[in-house]
Amino acid sequence: MIAPLIASLSVALQPVRVDPGVELGEKNFSQMVAWLSPRPEEEEWTKTGWRATLWSAVEEAAISDKPVLLWVMNGHPGGCT
């Protein structure tokens, strides 16, 4: 359970390289879409069995004898604050 979390954090902390001299156009549109789209290793967090409520996670954790990771944040879950 901790391995996917560590993997996603290591990917999230990678530096982003941007070439300010490149302009978006018809010739490089598909290349830019591919560059902007997440790579498979950047989506490892989606494989985690997230639960929508704390209580459902607590019940499942008690049955499977595993810990619960409680992720708490302030603001919109999509980062649109």
Secondary structure, 3 states (H helix, E strand, C coil): CHHHHHHHHHHHCCCCCCCCCCCCCCCCHHHHHHHHCCCHHHHHHHHCCCCCCHHHHHHHHHHHCCCCCCCCCCCCCCCCC
